[in-house]
Amino acid sequence: MRVNIIKGSIRNVVEEEQFEKLYKPNGWRLDDSVEDTSKEPKIPLDILNTETEVKNYIKMTNKQPKKFNDGLFYSDIESSEGSR
């Protein structure tokens, strides 16, 4: 696992094992001010079997929800035409 570390004004990202062995004894500390900015989705690999399933899962999780409108109510149709 990669961790953000800091010493003075110098920041770096290293593996956790490397931090424990090399950086921590030399005065480096974990940087808590940095948010986890990784946009990688958490993929349940124990459920997905093939690469195609993984790609489809990623596409599915990136979709934005849309408001359902079946057009049965006149007020919904009128308001959607007025906004065009």
TIMI-2910 file (N, C-alpha, C, CB; in pm, 1 decimal, decimal comma, always signed):
<rs>
+----------+----------+----------+----------+----------+----------+----------+----------+----------+----------+----------+----------+------+
!      n_x !      n_y !      n_z !     ca_x !     ca_y !     ca_z !      c_x !      c_y !      c_z !     cb_x !     cb_y !     cb_z ! resn !
+----------+----------+----------+----------+----------+----------+----------+----------+----------+----------+----------+----------+------+
!    +84,7 !   -118,0 !     +0,0 !     +0,0 !     +0,0 !     +0,0 !    +89,2 !   +124,3 !     +0,0 !    -96,3 !     -0,2 !   +122,7 !  Met !
!    +53,1 !   +220,5 !    -79,5 !   +129,9 !   +343,8 !    -89,9 !    +81,0 !   +443,3 !    +14,1 !   +119,2 !   +403,6 !   -231,8 !  Arg !
!   +174,6 !   +516,5 !    +73,1 !   +141,5 !   +615,1 !   +175,5 !   +206,3 !   +748,0 !   +140,4 !   +187,1 !   +567,2 !   +315,6 !  Val !
!   +143,7 !   +856,2 !   +184,6 !   +198,0 !   +990,7 !   +168,6 !   +281,1 !  +1022,2 !   +291,3 !    +84,9 !  +1096,6 !   +148,3 !  Asn !
!   +404,5 !  +1070,3 !   +268,5 !   +492,6 !  +1103,5 !   +380,8 !   +542,2 !  +1246,9 !   +365,7 !   +612,6 !  +1004,7 !   +388,7 !  Ile !
!   +588,9 !  +1303,8 !   +477,6 !   +634,4 !  +1442,7 !   +477,3 !   +751,4 !  +1457,6 !   +574,7 !   +518,2 !  +1539,5 !   +515,2 !  Ile !
!   +844,7 !  +1545,5 !   +537,2 !   +954,2 !  +1585,2 !   +626,2 !   +984,4 !  +1730,4 !   +594,3 !  +1082,7 !  +1493,1 !   +608,4 !  Lys !
!   +951,2 !  +1819,4 !   +686,7 !   +965,3 !  +1962,9 !   +660,9 !   +865,6 !  +2004,6 !   +554,1 !  +1110,3 !  +1998,1 !   +617,4 !  Gly !
!   +914,8 !  +2056,9 !   +442,3 !   +826,4 !  +2095,7 !   +332,6 !   +833,8 !  +1997,0 !   +216,1 !   +861,5 !  +2235,9 !   +284,1 !  Ser !
!   +905,9 !  +1887,5 !   +235,3 !   +922,2 !  +1787,4 !   +129,3 !   +817,7 !  +1678,4 !   +147,5 !  +1065,8 !  +1726,6 !   +130,6 !  Ile !
!   +748,2 !  +1647,2 !    +39,7 !   +645,9 !  +1542,9 !    +41,8 !   +684,1 !  +1434,3 !    -56,9 !   +505,8 !  +1600,7 !     +8,4 !  Arg !
!   +639,3 !  +1311,5 !    -28,1 !   +670,7 !  +1199,8 !   -115,3 !   +564,4 !  +1093,3 !    -97,6 !   +811,7 !  +1143,1 !    -85,8 !  Asn !
!   +555,2 !  +1003,1 !   -193,6 !   +465,6 !   +888,7 !   -186,2 !   +549,8 !   +763,9 !   -205,0 !   +351,2 !   +897,4 !   -293,2 !  Val !
!   +545,3 !   +673,3 !   -105,8 !   +626,1 !   +551,5 !   -110,0 !   +543,0 !   +433,8 !    -61,2 !   +754,3 !   +567,0 !    -24,4 !  Val !
!   +596,0 !   +315,3 !    -80,1 !   +532,6 !   +195,3 !    -28,0 !   +543,6 !   +195,0 !   +124,9 !   +597,7 !    +67,4 !    -88,8 !  Glu !
!   +445,3 !   +134,9 !   +189,7 !   +442,1 !   +135,5 !   +335,2 !   +562,2 !    +63,2 !   +396,1 !   +313,9 !    +72,0 !   +383,9 !  Glu !
!   +603,6 !    -48,8 !   +335,9 !   +719,3 !   -122,2 !   +386,1 !   +847,2 !    -39,1 !   +374,3 !   +735,2 !   -254,2 !   +310,1 !  Glu !
!   +859,8 !    +32,1 !   +262,9 !   +977,4 !   +116,9 !   +240,7 !   +978,8 !   +231,4 !   +342,6 !   +978,2 !   +173,2 !    +95,2 !  Gln !
!   +861,6 !   +286,0 !   +372,1 !   +852,5 !   +392,1 !   +472,4 !   +899,4 !   +342,4 !   +608,4 !   +708,7 !   +444,6 !   +482,2 !  Phe !
!   +852,7 !   +223,7 !   +647,7 !   +889,2 !   +169,0 !   +779,1 !  +1039,8 !   +142,4 !   +789,1 !   +811,3 !    +39,0 !   +805,9 !  Glu !
!  +1102,0 !    +93,6 !   +682,4 !  +1244,9 !    +57,2 !   +686,1 !  +1337,5 !   +177,2 !   +669,7 !  +1275,0 !    -43,9 !   +577,5 !  Lys !
!  +1309,7 !   +265,0 !   +574,2 !  +1404,2 !   +370,6 !   +538,6 !  +1367,3 !   +509,3 !   +589,4 !  +1417,7 !   +375,9 !   +391,8 !  Leu !
!  +1242,8 !   +547,5 !   +573,6 !  +1204,7 !   +686,2 !   +598,1 !  +1172,4 !   +714,8 !   +744,7 !  +1086,1 !   +721,6 !   +512,9 !  Tyr !
!  +1099,5 !   +626,7 !   +812,0 !  +1058,9 !   +650,1 !   +950,3 !  +1178,5 !   +667,1 !  +1043,5 !   +972,2 !   +535,9 !   +998,8 !  Lys !
!  +1284,4 !   +583,7 !  +1032,9 !  +1401,2 !   +604,6 !  +1120,0 !  +1473,8 !   +736,8 !  +1095,4 !  +1498,4 !   +491,5 !  +1101,7 !  Pro !
!  +1455,0 !   +796,1 !   +977,8 !  +1522,9 !   +921,5 !   +944,1 !  +1436,8 !  +1045,1 !   +966,0 !  +1567,8 !   +917,7 !   +801,2 !  Asn !
!  +1326,8 !  +1031,6 !  +1041,0 !  +1248,3 !  +1149,2 !  +1078,4 !  +1129,2 !  +1180,1 !   +990,3 !  +1335,3 !  +1265,7 !  +1079,9 !  Gly !
!  +1101,2 !  +1101,0 !   +889,6 !   +983,6 !  +1123,1 !   +806,6 !   +860,7 !  +1077,8 !   +885,0 !   +995,0 !  +1047,0 !   +670,1 !  Trp !
!   +745,0 !  +1137,5 !   +852,9 !   +620,9 !  +1096,4 !   +918,3 !   +510,1 !  +1088,2 !   +813,7 !   +582,1 !  +1195,4 !  +1032,6 !  Arg !
!   +401,3 !  +1021,6 !   +849,3 !   +287,9 !  +1009,4 !   +757,9 !   +220,7 !  +1144,7 !   +742,4 !   +186,6 !   +903,7 !   +808,7 !  Leu !
!   +181,0 !  +1177,7 !   +620,2 !   +116,2 !  +1305,1 !   +589,6 !    -34,4 !  +1285,2 !   +593,6 !   +161,4 !  +1359,9 !   +450,9 !  Asp !
!    -97,5 !  +1333,3 !   +700,3 !   -242,2 !  +1319,1 !   +715,8 !   -320,7 !  +1427,7 !   +643,6 !   -278,1 !  +1320,1 !   +861,7 !  Asp !
!   -253,2 !  +1533,9 !   +600,4 !   -323,3 !  +1645,0 !   +536,7 !   -363,2 !  +1614,4 !   +392,6 !   -236,8 !  +1768,7 !   +540,1 !  Ser !
!   -303,8 !  +1512,0 !   +334,1 !   -333,4 !  +1477,3 !   +195,4 !   -450,4 !  +1379,8 !   +192,4 !   -208,6 !  +1416,1 !   +125,1 !  Val !
!   -551,4 !  +1414,6 !   +112,7 !   -665,2 !  +1325,8 !    +96,7 !   -631,2 !  +1216,7 !     -2,5 !   -789,4 !  +1403,3 !    +51,4 !  Glu !
!   -700,3 !  +1104,3 !     +8,6 !   -681,4 !   +996,1 !    -87,5 !   -750,0 !  +1037,0 !   -216,8 !   -738,0 !   +859,9 !    -33,5 !  Asp !
!   -669,9 !  +1073,9 !   -317,2 !   -724,4 !  +1125,3 !   -442,7 !   -730,7 !  +1019,9 !   -550,7 !   -642,5 !  +1241,1 !   -490,8 !  Thr !
!   -706,7 !   +896,7 !   -513,9 !   -710,5 !   +793,5 !   -617,1 !   -853,6 !   +773,7 !   -664,5 !   -652,0 !   +660,6 !   -564,4 !  Ser !
!   -871,7 !   +780,0 !   -791,8 !  -1003,0 !   +764,1 !   -852,7 !  -1029,6 !   +619,5 !   -891,2 !  -1015,4 !   +853,2 !   -974,7 !  Lys !
!   -945,3 !   +530,5 !   -849,2 !   -962,0 !   +390,3 !   -883,2 !  -1082,2 !   +333,7 !   -808,9 !   -834,7 !   +310,1 !   -850,0 !  Glu !
!  -1173,5 !   +274,0 !   -882,2 !  -1288,5 !   +215,0 !   -813,3 !  -1248,4 !    +90,3 !   -736,2 !  -1399,0 !   +181,1 !   -913,3 !  Pro !
!  -1317,5 !    +66,3 !   -627,3 !  -1294,1 !    -55,7 !   -550,1 !  -1366,5 !   -169,3 !   -621,4 !  -1343,3 !    -40,6 !   -400,7 !  Lys !
!  -1290,8 !   -259,2 !   -680,6 !  -1346,7 !   -365,9 !   -762,5 !  -1349,2 !   -495,7 !   -682,4 !  -1265,4 !   -383,5 !   -893,0 !  Ile !
!  -1466,3 !   -557,8 !   -668,6 !  -1473,0 !   -685,4 !   -597,0 !  -1423,8 !   -799,7 !   -685,0 !  -1616,4 !   -713,2 !   -549,8 !  Pro !
!  -1293,9 !   -823,1 !   -684,1 !  -1234,5 !   -922,1 !   -773,4 !  -1273,5 !  -1064,9 !   -738,1 !  -1084,9 !   -909,3 !   -771,4 !  Leu !
!  -1320,8 !  -1087,4 !   -615,2 !  -1362,6 !  -1221,6 !   -578,6 !  -1493,2 !  -1261,1 !   -648,1 !  -1378,5 !  -1231,8 !   -427,7 !  Asp !
!  -1571,9 !  -1163,2 !   -691,5 !  -1699,0 !  -1189,9 !   -760,2 !  -1679,4 !  -1194,4 !   -911,7 !  -1803,6 !  -1082,6 !   -723,8 !  Ile !
!  -1597,4 !  -1104,8 !   -964,7 !  -1577,7 !  -1092,9 !  -1109,0 !  -1472,5 !  -1192,9 !  -1155,1 !  -1536,1 !   -948,8 !  -1147,3 !  Leu !
!  -1503,6 !  -1265,1 !  -1262,5 !  -1416,3 !  -1372,8 !  -1307,9 !  -1330,3 !  -1337,1 !  -1428,7 !  -1498,4 !  -1492,0 !  -1340,4 !  Asn !
!  -1383,3 !  -1257,5 !  -1519,7 !  -1309,5 !  -1229,0 !  -1643,6 !  -1280,3 !  -1080,4 !  -1655,6 !  -1388,7 !  -1277,4 !  -1766,5 !  Thr !
!  -1191,5 !  -1046,9 !  -1748,1 !  -1156,5 !   -907,3 !  -1772,0 !  -1277,3 !   -829,8 !  -1824,1 !  -1039,8 !   -897,3 !  -1871,4 !  Glu !
!  -1359,6 !   -894,7 !  -1905,4 !  -1479,2 !   -830,3 !  -1959,2 !  -1575,0 !   -793,3 !  -1847,0 !  -1549,0 !   -922,0 !  -2060,6 !  Thr !
!  -1591,8 !   -881,1 !  -1749,1 !  -1678,8 !   -850,8 !  -1635,2 !  -1625,5 !   -732,6 !  -1554,9 !  -1692,8 !   -973,6 !  -1544,7 !  Glu !
!  -1494,4 !   -722,8 !  -1540,3 !  -1434,2 !   -611,7 !  -1468,2 !  -1459,0 !   -481,2 !  -1543,2 !  -1283,1 !   -634,9 !  -1448,5 !  Val !
!  -1438,8 !   -481,9 !  -1675,4 !  -1463,0 !   -361,4 !  -1756,1 !  -1608,7 !   -319,6 !  -1748,4 !  -1423,1 !   -385,2 !  -1902,4 !  Lys !
!  -1701,0 !   -414,8 !  -1757,4 !  -1843,1 !   -382,8 !  -1748,1 !  -1878,9 !   -327,7 !  -1610,9 !  -1927,1 !   -506,2 !  -1778,1 !  Asn !
!  -1817,8 !   -381,0 !  -1505,5 !  -1842,5 !   -332,3 !  -1369,9 !  -1796,5 !   -187,4 !  -1356,2 !  -1770,6 !   -421,3 !  -1266,4 !  Tyr !
!  -1679,2 !   -156,0 !  -1411,7 !  -1628,5 !    -18,7 !  -1405,6 !  -1720,5 !    +76,0 !  -1480,7 !  -1486,5 !    -10,8 !  -1463,1 !  Ile !
!  -1765,8 !    +37,1 !  -1600,1 !  -1859,5 !   +120,0 !  -1676,6 !  -1988,1 !   +140,9 !  -1599,2 !  -1889,8 !    +56,1 !  -1812,6 !  Lys !
!  -2038,2 !    +34,3 !  -1536,2 !  -2163,9 !    +41,6 !  -1462,4 !  -2152,1 !   +137,6 !  -1343,7 !  -2205,4 !    -98,3 !  -1413,9 !  Met !
!  -2040,2 !   +135,6 !  -1273,1 !  -2026,4 !   +221,6 !  -1156,1 !  -2000,5 !   +366,9 !  -1193,3 !  -1914,7 !   +171,3 !  -1068,4 !  Thr !
!  -1957,6 !   +394,2 !  -1316,1 !  -1932,8 !   +531,7 !  -1358,2 !  -2057,3 !   +600,9 !  -1412,2 !  -1825,1 !   +533,9 !  -1462,6 !  Asn !
!  -2165,2 !   +528,8 !  -1431,4 !  -2287,6 !   +588,4 !  -1484,0 !  -2353,5 !   +677,5 !  -1379,5 !  -2385,1 !   +479,4 !  -1529,7 !  Lys !
!  -2410,7 !   +788,7 !  -1425,4 !  -2482,0 !   +880,3 !  -1337,3 !  -2630,7 !   +847,8 !  -1339,2 !  -2457,8 !  +1027,1 !  -1379,1 !  Gln !
!  -2696,3 !   +853,3 !  -1224,6 !  -2840,7 !   +825,2 !  -1222,7 !  -2918,8 !   +933,7 !  -1296,0 !  -2891,2 !   +813,1 !  -1078,0 !  Pro !
!  -3023,6 !   +892,5 !  -1364,9 !  -3108,6 !   +985,8 !  -1437,6 !  -3247,2 !   +985,5 !  -1375,4 !  -3115,7 !   +949,4 !  -1588,2 !  Lys !
!  -3315,9 !  +1098,6 !  -1384,8 !  -3451,2 !  +1108,8 !  -1332,6 !  -3545,0 !  +1029,7 !  -1423,5 !  -3495,9 !  +1257,6 !  -1321,8 !  Lys !
!  -3626,2 !   +944,7 !  -1363,4 !  -3721,0 !   +865,1 !  -1439,5 !  -3837,5 !   +951,8 !  -1482,4 !  -3770,0 !   +745,0 !  -1357,7 !  Phe !
!  -3873,2 !   +944,4 !  -1611,5 !  -3988,2 !  +1017,9 !  -1663,0 !  -4051,8 !   +932,6 !  -1771,6 !  -3947,0 !  +1159,3 !  -1717,8 !  Asn !
!  -4168,1 !   +876,3 !  -1741,0 !  -4236,3 !   +794,2 !  -1840,2 !  -4334,0 !   +876,1 !  -1925,1 !  -4310,2 !   +680,4 !  -1771,4 !  Asp !
!  -4351,0 !  +1004,3 !  -1896,5 !  -4435,0 !  +1090,5 !  -1977,2 !  -4583,5 !  +1071,8 !  -1954,6 !  -4404,9 !  +1068,5 !  -2119,1 !  Gly !
!  -4625,8 !  +1007,8 !  -1847,8 !  -4767,5 !   +985,0 !  -1822,5 !  -4838,3 !  +1109,0 !  -1770,9 !  -4784,5 !   +872,8 !  -1724,0 !  Leu !
!  -4768,0 !  +1193,9 !  -1704,1 !  -4831,0 !  +1313,2 !  -1648,0 !  -4802,4 !  +1431,8 !  -1736,7 !  -4782,0 !  +1340,0 !  -1504,8 !  Phe !
!  -4908,6 !  +1506,3 !  -1768,1 !  -4897,6 !  +1619,6 !  -1857,9 !  -4802,5 !  +1725,5 !  -1801,6 !  -5035,2 !  +1680,1 !  -1883,4 !  Tyr !
!  -4803,2 !  +1746,9 !  -1672,6 !  -4717,4 !  +1849,6 !  -1612,9 !  -4569,7 !  +1815,7 !  -1632,6 !  -4748,5 !  +1865,1 !  -1462,8 !  Ser !
!  -4534,6 !  +1685,7 !  -1631,1 !  -4395,9 !  +1646,7 !  -1655,1 !  -4355,1 !  +1675,6 !  -1798,9 !  -4375,9 !  +1498,3 !  -1623,7 !  Asp !
!  -4443,1 !  +1649,7 !  -1894,1 !  -4413,5 !  +1673,6 !  -2035,4 !  -4401,7 !  +1823,2 !  -2061,1 !  -4522,7 !  +1611,7 !  -2126,0 !  Ile !
!  -4492,4 !  +1900,7 !  -2004,1 !  -4493,2 !  +2044,8 !  -2023,8 !  -4367,9 !  +2109,1 !  -1965,7 !  -4617,5 !  +2105,9 !  -1960,8 !  Glu !
!  -4327,2 !  +2064,5 !  -1847,1 !  -4208,6 !  +2124,9 !  -1784,0 !  -4080,3 !  +2085,9 !  -1857,3 !  -4199,3 !  +2082,5 !  -1636,5 !  Ser !
!  -4076,1 !  +1965,8 !  -1915,3 !  -3955,3 !  +1926,4 !  -1986,1 !  -3944,9 !  +1995,8 !  -2121,3 !  -3951,9 !  +1775,7 !  -2004,4 !  Ser !
!  -4058,2 !  +2027,1 !  -2185,3 !  -4055,3 !  +2099,3 !  -2312,9 !  -4020,9 !  +2245,9 !  -2290,8 !  -4190,6 !  +2086,9 !  -2385,3 !  Glu !
!  -4062,2 !  +2299,9 !  -2179,5 !  -4034,4 !  +2439,6 !  -2148,2 !  -3888,6 !  +2464,3 !  -2116,4 !  -4118,9 !  +2484,0 !  -2032,9 !  Gly !
!  -3819,4 !  +2362,9 !  -2073,5 !  -3679,6 !  +2379,2 !  -2037,2 !  -3584,6 !  +2363,1 !  -2155,8 !  -3643,7 !  +2280,4 !  -1930,3 !  Ser !
!  -3636,4 !  +2327,8 !  -2270,7 !  -3550,5 !  +2308,9 !  -2388,4 !  -3504,9 !  +2435,7 !  -2445,6 !  -3619,7 !  +2232,1 !  -2492,7 !  Arg !
+----------+----------+----------+----------+----------+----------+----------+----------+----------+----------+----------+----------+------+
</rs>
